[in-house]
């Protein structure tokens, strides 16, 4: 079973990203599960979402404490102790961070680090605003490339079908991030 934990801030689309990736996995005949956990329910507050993908039915229904991958949609969360973005990552796991930095500039021990300027891609595609870009579809594209758990085609189809607005822009963000993710 492949398990991922998404960290973001309310309004960035972490929960939606996990849900879309679960739908994409399901469309490929895999079993999937996505669910959120919230602290204070307000825009900008730290949130986490969880994703499981497997070839067989998934019977467990609890948080992911030892993920194969950690996705950090807001780099400021690296400094928020309560967010615990580094906690429990499996040895040799994957870390994907929304930042302009190079993977080598981030220290996650033996983890394979990937970076993507998801904020820049969101702004290029007019997703959200200058002060609150919606980075989730760029994160989806980078996740697909970094993990190989889902095909790009399935992710694009799920984003197109499940985006509530700006479908073409969201699909463009997925494709751009897939091509631009660093660390591959």
Secondary structure as UniProt FT lines:
FT   STRAND          2..9
FT   TURN            10..11
FT   HELIX           14..27
FT   TURN            28..29
FT   STRAND          31..38
FT   TURN            43..44
FT   STRAND          46..54
FT   STRAND          69..72
FT   HELIX           75..79
FT   HELIX           81..83
FT   TURN            85..88
FT   TURN            91..92
FT   STRAND          94..98
FT   HELIX           103..105
FT   TURN            109..110
FT   STRAND          112..116
FT   HELIX           118..124
FT   TURN            125..126
FT   HELIX           136..147
FT   HELIX           152..162
FT   HELIX           167..180
//
